[in-house]
Amino acid sequence: DVALMVVDGLAGITPDDAHFARWLRRFDKPVVLAVNKAESKRAAPTMADAYQLGLGEPVAISAEHGEGLAELYDALAAHE
């Protein structure tokens, strides 16, 4: 019912990220975009660039540190 796309906040938006975002937009399903490794200020440019993927507002998370997971769960639950 909803797709979750995760990008690496330290690597920036890659050509593969752009490819899969285009692929996901073809479907008539909501997509939640998560930017992982966002505990670092180095991820700030990726957060800004993530809007260019056309998937809506990205959710900043850090899977390793457990940060932003409540916001991610809320974003996913909004599509139940």
Helices and strands as residue ranges (DSSP letters): E 3-8, H 15-25, E 31-36, G 41-43, H 44-50, G 51-53, E 59-60, H 69-77
